[in-house]
């Protein structure tokens, strides 16, 4: 689905051709939506039914003593000023699907590339493991409350996002007025796409831009890049509203994978192949690495 955000379609130029779906994009996206709904909808419906069986329902909420389990519970229980449900069942399903689409690609892509780069640079990997052991120890898992103290893990995630963006461009924007940016005139009505690769690997901004070097970001690095030296969540009125959630997801996933397992290349392989895919910026071949448990508490989970 995300691939077709940037795909050219003849109906972009001749809108009335859209119903013909000459490129087959509509059919492909519809099938992808069906796959997502097949997994999401039963979970949402089961949770709503669960609330009803426990003495409440989607219309009247649920018993006060019931503990919210997650974001889905929160959406089910939202009410307007009249005490009526703020979201219908269909609206909840759409919101969940949108969160999934917005959150699935970037965190997983950042983490996969980061681990691949760290395996090829074991000295950096050892530094991060040492940080985790020093700050967290080996008797418990990393929690969200720990992330502010894990400075190096944030630099690693930021460097991975800079060097390995999930797509070539940001989402398309549309200029509403004539303007000049960096001496370039952009007429009103222009479709504007910023190159994530062009910015993140710009040799005028980044020294040795193709080298994976977390130290370039400093101690208090964050994924959000407010100066647009590379694109993470963008800035301004159209910036990504999920930046805090996306950052926490990325940091926590990467930190726990590095905390729980020693990583290395498979036997007989010198290092991870960092070749990008022919039609994307994902890894050409999914990461294959050896993972050995390094925490005794994993046996208790």
N, C-alpha and C positions, 0 to 999 in steps of 0.2 A: 504493500500500500504506500509506504513512504517513497518508494522508487518512482511512483507515478505522480508524485507532487511536482516533479521536474520534467516529466516526459512530454514531448511534443505531440499534439493531437491536431488533426486537420480542423476539428470543430473550434479550436482556439481562434482560427482565422475566419472560419465560416460557421457561426454558431448554430444555424438551423440544421447543420449536418449532425449535430450531437446525438439525435435520437437513433441514427443509423449505427453508431458505435463502430465506425469504419476501422479504427485502430485496435479494437478489442479491449481497450483499456477499461471501459465500463464493466464488461463481463468479468475481467480479472479481479477488479477491485470488489465487485459484488461477491465473488466467490471467497475472497480473503475476509470480507466482513462476516460472511457466513461462518467461517472457521472460528473467528474470534467470538462471535455470539454463541456458538455451540459450546464453548468452554465457559463463558462468562454468565450467560443467562440462567442456567440451572443453579449456579452458586447463589446468584442474587435472589432468585425465586425461593430457593430453599431457606435462605436467611430470613426473608420476609415471612414465610410460613412458620418458621421457628419462633419468631416473635409473636405471631398470632396464637400459637399453641401455648405460649407461656403467659397468656393473659392480656396481650395487647395486639395491635395490628398496625398496618401501615397508616391507617386513618387516625387512630387514637394514640399511637406510640406504644410503649411497652412499660411494664412495671418500673417504678422509680428505683427499686433495688437492683435492677438489671445493670450490669457493667458493660460499657461500650468496649467491644473487642477491637474494632479497627475503623478505618475511614468509611467502609460500607455501612456499618451501624450508624455512624454519624449522619450520612446522607439519608438513610431511611427515617431517622428521627427528626430531621430538620422541619421546622414549622414557621409559618409566617406570623404576622402580628395578630391574626385572628385565631391562631392555634390550629390552623389547617396545614396539611402536608405541603411543604415548599416544593418538593419534587415528586412527580408521578413515577410509577414503576418504570415506564419507558424512558423518562428523563434520567433516572438513576443508571439504567443500563447504558445510555449514551455517555454519561459522565465517566463511568468506569472504563468503557472502551476508549474514550479520549485520553484518560490518564495512562492507560496501557500503551497506546500508540506513542504518546509523548515521552514515556519513560523507558521503553524497552530497549531502544536502539543505542542511545548515547551511553548509558551506564555500562551495558554489557560490552560495547565496543571499546570504551576507554579501559575497562578492566582487562579485557583479553589482550589488547595491545601492550598495556603496561606490564603484565606478567611476562609476555613474550620478550619485551625489551629487557626486563630485569634478569631473565634467565641468561640472556646474552651478555649481560654486564653484572656478574655475580657480586662484585664489590658493592654495587649500589643495593642489591638485594640484601646483602648481609647488614648494611647500614639500617635498612628499614626494619628488618627482623630485630635488630638490637634496640631500635626505638620502641617497638611493640613490647619487647620483653621488659624494657626499663619502665615504661609508662603503665603497662597493663599487667605484666607478669604472665605466668603460665597456668594460673589456677582459675581463670575466668575468661569469658569471651569479651571482645571489644564491644562497648555499648555506644550509643549515640552521644551520650554525655562525655565520652572520652575524646571525641574527635577534635575538640579545640586544643588539646594538648599534643596531638599527633601532627606535628608540623611537616615532617618529611613526607608522610603519606599524602598530604594535600598537594605538595609540590610534585610528587610523582603523578598523581591523577591529572593535575593541570598540564604537565608536560606531555602526557599521553594525549590529552584532548587537543593541545596545540599542534602536535606533530601528526596525529592520526584522526582527523575529523571524520565523522560518520558519513557526511555527504560533501560533495564538491562546493555547494553553495548554501547560503542561508535560505529561509523561506522567501518567496517573491514578495516584494513590496511595490507600492504604486505611488508615484509622486503626485501630490495634489496641487503643486504650484511650481513655477520655474525657480530653480535654485542653482547655486554654484558650490561644488564640493571639491576641495583641493584643485582649484582652477579649472575644473571640468563643469561645463554647463549641462544641467539636466533639465530638459523641458518638462512642463506639466504633462501628466498622462504617461510618463515613461515607466515601464516595468523595470525595477531595480533588483539585481541579485548581486550579493557580495560574495567574493570567492573566499571560502574558508581556507582552502589550500594556499591561495595567493597571499593571504594575510599571515597565516600561521607559519609559513616557510619563507617569508620575505627576508632576503639577506640584508636589506637596509635597516631592518628592525632587530633581527635575531642573528647573533653571532653563531656561525656553524649551524644554520637552521635545520639541517637534516639529521643532526646528532641528538640523540636522546640524552638530555642533561637536566635533571630536576633542579639542580642547584641554581640554575639561572633565574628561578622564581622567588628566591628569598624565603625567609622564615615564616611569614604570615600569608602564604599564598592561598588563594581561593579559586574555585573554578570560574566564578563570574569574572569576566574581563570587561571592566567599565571603560577602558580606553580603546577598545576595538583593535588591539594589536593582534588579536586573533578572535574568532567568534566562538563563544560558548552559549550564553543566553541572550546576547545582544543587549541593547540599552534603549531608553526612551519609552514612549507610550506603548509601543508594540513589543516590548521585551517579554521574554518568557516568564509567565507568572509562577511557573513551577521550579524556578531556579533553586530555592532553598531545599525543596524535596529532592530534586535531581542531584544536588550536591551531596546531601546526606546519603542517598542511595548509593552513589558512586564510592564515596569514602568508606562507608561501612562494608560494602561488598568486597572491595579491594583489601581493606584492612583485615577482615576475617579470613579471607582466603590465604593471605600471607602469614597471618598469625597461626593458623591451624595446620598448614602443610609446608613442608620443605619442597621446593620446586626445582626440577632439573630437566635437562634434555633426555629423551629416551636413549637407551643404550645404543651405542654405535653411531649416534648423530652428534656432530660437533656443536650445533647450536640451532636455534629456531629460525626458520626461513621467514624473513620479514617482508616478503613480496606481497604487494597489494593486488587485489583482484582486478581482472581486466576491465570490468564495467562498474567497479565500486571501490570504496576505500576500506572495505573490510579486508581481513587477511585472505590471501588467495586460497590458502588451505587452513581450515580451522586449527587452532592451537592444539598441539599434541605434546604433552609433557608428563613427566613422572611426578607424582604427588605422594609424599610420605608423611603420615601423621606425626606432628611434633608436640601435641598436647595430650596429656593423659585424660583430661576431662572429656575429650571427644568420645571416649568409651562409655561415658555416663549419659550422653545425650540421646 
